[in-house]
């Protein structure tokens, strides 16, 4: 089995398990991690002995605590839009449309791109210490990996508006109440719960499940995702974005001018 730099993979009883393994960065997504996740997911999907894929993060603190801000803080609008488009193509749209069911086992912080990865997954369960949010507007940008679209689709426009515009995190219990996740378990039982969920999925027809995934996804228009990419890119040309990302890196409170 291939050795990766930023993730680990294993198989167990027809389940493929992918663990994002950047603990010092709280498993934040960078270009290399996105590329490795794409490859691992693609390999598991092509392996017909694998019936379900579980994605989780290493350690007990974070599933994925966002994207790597330093990687794009100096991008221009064109580069920003390309970042969103490439990321959606390689990972987030790819996960959503994968034929093999994907379970996100959220073991801590799922913020920004981390929550967007969970949103793209077919089923989401979380540990009782999990915190979820889309904090992008606190950086002077918007979610760019499908977050504005999938969050509203899953929990409704009103709650999505509140989460995105306040940039605040919600805990696992509130996420369960919102329908963002379907199950909350103790941290120590999360992977076992994900495997139990996988066992239930494996009782059914894999071909029918792949058809069901495609049919459910067909409900939602892709036009909104294009608008998100455009506006994500435009945000890179604002003073607020430059201030927000600089404040994040410098560990200070941002002072936005609304420009």
C-alpha positions in Angstrom: 0.0 0.0 0.0 1.3 3.4 -0.9 2.9 5.6 1.8 1.7 9.2 1.9 3.2 12.3 3.6 0.0 13.8 5.0 -2.5 11.0 5.3 -2.5 7.3 6.3 -4.7 4.6 4.8 -5.7 1.1 6.0 -8.3 -1.5 5.2 -10.5 -3.6 7.5 -13.3 -5.9 6.6 -14.1 -4.2 3.3 -13.8 -0.7 4.9 -11.2 1.8 3.6 -10.0 4.1 6.4 -8.3 7.4 5.5 -6.7 9.5 8.4 -5.5 13.0 7.7 -2.2 13.1 9.6 -0.9 16.6 10.1 -1.4 16.9 13.9 1.0 19.9 14.3 -1.2 21.8 11.9 -4.4 20.4 13.3 -4.8 18.4 10.1 -5.2 21.6 8.0 -5.7 21.1 4.3 -2.9 22.2 1.9 -2.4 21.4 -1.7 -0.5 18.2 -1.1 -3.0 16.9 1.4 -5.9 17.5 -1.0 -4.0 15.7 -3.8 -3.2 12.8 -1.5 -6.8 12.6 -0.3 -8.0 12.5 -4.0 -5.6 9.7 -4.8 -6.5 7.6 -1.8 -10.3 8.1 -2.3 -9.9 7.2 -6.0 -8.0 4.1 -5.2 -10.5 2.9 -2.6 -13.4 3.7 -5.0 -11.8 1.6 -7.8 -11.1 -1.3 -5.4 -14.4 -3.3 -5.6 -13.5 -5.1 -2.4 -13.9 -1.8 -0.5 -17.6 -1.1 0.2 -17.4 2.0 2.5 -14.8 4.7 3.1 -14.2 6.4 6.5 -12.4 9.7 6.6 -11.2 11.0 9.9 -8.4 13.1 11.5 -5.4 12.1 13.6 -5.4 12.8 17.3 -8.3 14.0 19.5 -8.2 17.7 18.7 -9.2 18.0 15.1 -10.8 16.4 12.1 -9.6 19.2 9.9 -9.2 22.7 11.4 -9.5 24.5 8.0 -7.2 25.3 5.1 -3.6 26.3 5.3 -4.0 30.1 5.2 -0.4 30.9 4.6 -0.6 29.0 1.3 -3.0 31.5 -0.3 -2.9 34.7 1.7 -1.1 36.6 -1.2 -3.2 35.2 -4.0 -4.9 37.5 -6.5 -8.6 37.1 -7.5 -7.7 34.8 -10.5 -5.6 32.6 -8.3 -8.3 32.6 -5.6 -11.0 31.4 -8.0 -8.6 28.8 -9.4 -7.9 27.6 -5.8 -11.6 27.1 -5.2 -12.2 25.5 -8.6 -9.3 23.1 -8.3 -10.0 22.1 -4.7 -13.7 21.4 -5.5 -12.7 19.3 -8.6 -10.0 17.3 -6.8 -11.7 16.7 -3.5 -15.0 18.2 -2.5 -17.1 17.5 -5.6 -15.1 14.3 -6.0 -16.2 13.1 -2.6 -19.8 14.1 -3.0 -20.1 12.2 -6.3 -18.0 9.1 -5.3 -19.9 5.8 -6.0 -18.6 4.3 -2.7 -20.3 5.8 0.4 -18.1 8.1 2.4 -18.5 8.5 6.2 -16.9 11.5 7.8 -15.9 10.7 11.4 -15.5 14.1 12.9 -13.1 13.8 15.8 -12.8 17.4 17.1 -12.6 20.7 15.2 -14.1 20.7 11.7 -13.6 24.2 10.5 -13.6 25.9 7.1 -12.4 23.4 4.6 -12.7 20.7 7.2 -16.4 21.2 7.6 -16.7 21.5 3.8 -15.0 18.0 3.5 -17.5 16.6 6.0 -20.4 18.3 4.2 -19.3 16.7 0.9 -19.3 13.3 2.6 -22.4 11.1 2.4 -22.8 10.5 6.2 -21.4 12.5 9.1 -21.0 11.4 12.7 -19.1 13.2 15.4 -17.4 12.8 18.8 -18.9 14.6 21.7 -16.0 17.1 21.8 -16.5 18.1 18.1 -16.9 21.8 17.1 -18.0 22.8 13.6 -18.0 26.1 11.8 -17.2 28.1 8.7 -15.1 31.0 10.0 -14.1 32.4 6.6 -15.8 35.8 6.9 -13.6 36.5 9.9 -10.7 36.3 7.5 -12.3 38.6 4.9 -13.3 35.8 2.5 -16.1 33.3 2.1 -16.2 29.5 2.1 -14.8 28.4 -1.3 -15.0 24.6 -1.3 -18.8 24.3 -1.6 -19.6 25.4 2.0 -22.1 28.1 1.1 -24.1 25.6 -1.0 -23.9 22.3 0.9 -24.4 23.8 4.4 -27.7 25.5 3.3 -28.8 22.3 1.5 -28.2 20.2 4.6 -29.4 22.4 7.5 -31.5 25.0 5.7 -30.9 28.6 4.5 -31.6 30.4 7.8 -29.2 28.3 10.0 -26.6 28.3 7.3 -26.8 32.1 7.0 -26.3 32.4 10.8 -23.4 30.0 10.9 -21.6 31.6 8.0 -22.3 35.3 8.8 -21.4 35.0 12.5 -18.4 32.7 11.8 -19.2 31.0 15.1 -18.7 27.4 15.9 -21.4 25.0 17.0 -21.0 22.0 19.3 -21.9 18.4 18.4 -25.2 18.5 20.2 -26.4 21.6 18.2 -25.0 20.0 15.0 -27.1 16.9 15.7 -30.2 19.1 16.3 -29.5 21.0 13.0 -29.3 17.7 11.1 -25.7 18.5 10.2 -24.6 15.2 11.7 -26.6 12.0 12.4 -24.9 10.7 15.5 -22.8 11.9 18.5 -20.7 9.4 20.4 -17.9 9.6 23.0 -14.4 10.4 21.5 -13.1 6.9 22.3 -16.0 5.3 20.5 -16.0 7.3 17.3 -14.2 5.0 14.9 -16.1 2.0 16.3 -19.3 3.8 15.6 -18.2 4.7 12.1 -17.3 1.1 11.4 -20.7 0.0 12.8 -22.4 2.4 10.4 -20.3 1.0 7.6 -21.4 -2.5 8.4 -25.0 -1.4 8.1 -24.3 0.1 4.7 -22.6 -3.0 3.5 -25.8 -5.0 3.9 -27.2 -3.3 0.9 -26.6 -3.3 -2.9 -23.5 -1.3 -3.8 -24.8 -0.6 -7.3 -28.1 0.6 -5.9 -26.3 2.8 -3.4 -24.2 4.4 -6.2 -27.4 5.1 -8.1 -29.0 6.6 -5.0 -26.0 8.9 -4.4 -26.2 10.1 -8.0 -30.0 10.6 -7.8 -29.9 12.6 -4.5 -27.0 14.8 -5.8 -29.0 15.5 -8.9 -31.5 17.4 -6.8 -29.1 20.3 -6.3 -28.1 22.9 -9.0 -24.4 23.4 -9.7 -25.0 27.1 -10.7 -24.6 28.2 -7.0 -21.2 26.5 -6.8 -20.0 28.7 -9.8 -21.2 31.8 -8.0 -19.4 30.8 -4.9 -16.1 30.3 -6.9 -16.5 33.7 -8.5 -17.2 35.6 -5.2 -14.5 33.6 -3.4 -12.0 34.9 -6.0 -13.3 38.5 -5.8 -12.7 38.5 -2.1 -9.0 38.1 -2.7 -8.9 41.7 -4.2 -10.3 43.3 -1.0 -8.6 45.2 1.8 -10.6 43.1 4.2 -9.1 39.9 3.0 -5.6 41.2 3.3 -6.3 42.5 6.8 -8.1 39.3 7.9 -5.4 36.9 6.7 -2.6 39.1 8.1 -4.4 39.3 11.5 -4.8 35.5 11.5 -1.1 34.9 10.8 -0.1 37.6 13.3 -2.5 36.2 16.0 -4.3 39.5 16.5 -7.8 40.7 16.1 -8.7 41.9 12.6 -9.8 45.5 12.0 -12.0 45.5 8.9 -12.6 48.6 6.9 -15.3 47.1 4.7 -13.3 47.7 1.6 
